[in-house]
Each structure stands twice: as structure tokens, then as C-alpha cells.
Amino acid sequence: MSITVTQAYDLGTLTSQNGTVAYIVTCTEAATQAQVRAAVQAVVPRNSAMLSTYGTVMPLSDLKITHLTDVLWTAEAVYKRPQARNA
């Protein structure tokens, strides 16, 4: 089985505080959510440093996986700037 993860044409949104990046996931045959999640995690950046032009690095906060058909999924990487702690 082959799983391909491609960043969606609509890149999502990135601001200086948070953002999302969308992906399309295609499989050559039916895949489990665990298989798809592993393939997406191998492609999605752990932080937004290479995605943002704001000069801030936001860590990956969440990865949302949606099952559309046996061989088609979508994924959304959610990045959030850590909140400053009050001393």
C-alpha cells in the first residue's frame, strides 16, 4: 500500500499567533487511521518556522485527520504560539 500526503493548494492560514495548513491524503487501497496519521506525521513540520514569514516559530499543536472515503482523507496541521506565563 502507498499513502501520499500533499499540501493542499489552499495553504490555510498563518498569522503571528496561530495557523493551519491543509493536506490531502490519498491511498492506493483502504488504510487505517493509524496508517494515515503516521504518513501525515512524517510529512508535516513540527513547527511553523519554514511556513511563517512573521519571524515567530509556532509548535505543532494538533493534527486533525478526516476520513472521506476508503482511499481519500484530509489532514489539518494546527500551529499555536505558546502563551506567555505571568510571573
C-alpha positions in Angstrom: 0.0 0.0 0.0 1.1 3.5 -0.8 0.0 6.7 1.1 0.7 10.1 -0.5 0.4 13.3 1.6 0.2 16.5 -0.4 -0.1 20.0 0.9 -3.5 21.4 -0.3 -3.5 24.3 -2.8 -5.3 26.4 -0.2 -2.5 26.6 2.3 -4.7 27.5 5.2 -3.9 30.5 7.3 -0.8 31.5 9.3 -0.7 34.6 11.5 1.8 35.7 14.1 -0.2 33.9 16.8 -1.6 30.7 15.2 -2.4 29.0 11.9 -3.5 25.9 10.0 -2.1 24.1 7.0 -4.3 21.7 5.0 -3.2 18.4 3.4 -4.8 15.9 1.0 -4.1 12.2 1.7 -4.5 9.6 -1.0 -4.1 5.8 -0.6 -3.7 3.1 -3.2 -6.0 0.9 -1.1 -8.1 1.2 2.1 -5.9 2.4 5.1 -6.5 2.6 8.8 -6.5 5.9 10.7 -3.2 4.9 12.4 -1.5 4.3 9.0 -2.8 7.6 7.7 -1.7 9.5 10.8 1.8 8.0 10.6 2.1 9.1 7.0 0.9 12.6 7.8 3.2 12.9 10.8 6.2 12.0 8.6 5.4 15.0 6.3 4.0 17.7 8.5 6.6 20.1 10.0 6.9 20.0 13.8 6.9 23.8 13.9 5.9 26.7 11.6 9.4 28.1 11.1 9.5 27.1 7.5 5.9 28.2 6.9 5.7 31.6 8.6 7.1 34.9 7.4 6.4 36.5 10.8 9.7 35.5 12.4 8.0 33.5 15.1 8.2 29.8 15.5 5.0 28.1 16.5 4.9 24.5 17.5 2.5 22.0 16.0 -0.4 22.0 18.4 -2.8 19.5 16.9 -3.2 17.2 13.9 -6.8 16.7 12.7 -7.4 13.7 10.4 -10.7 13.3 8.5 -11.8 10.1 6.7 -13.6 10.9 3.4 -13.6 7.6 1.5 -11.7 4.3 1.7 -8.7 5.9 -0.2 -9.2 9.6 0.5 -8.5 11.6 3.7 -7.8 15.2 4.7 -5.5 16.4 7.4 -5.1 19.8 9.0 -2.0 20.8 11.0 -2.8 23.4 13.7 0.0 25.6 14.9 -0.2 27.8 18.0 2.1 30.2 19.6 2.7 29.3 23.3 1.1 31.6 25.7 3.4 33.7 27.9 3.3 32.8 31.5 2.6 35.6 34.0 5.3 35.7 36.7 
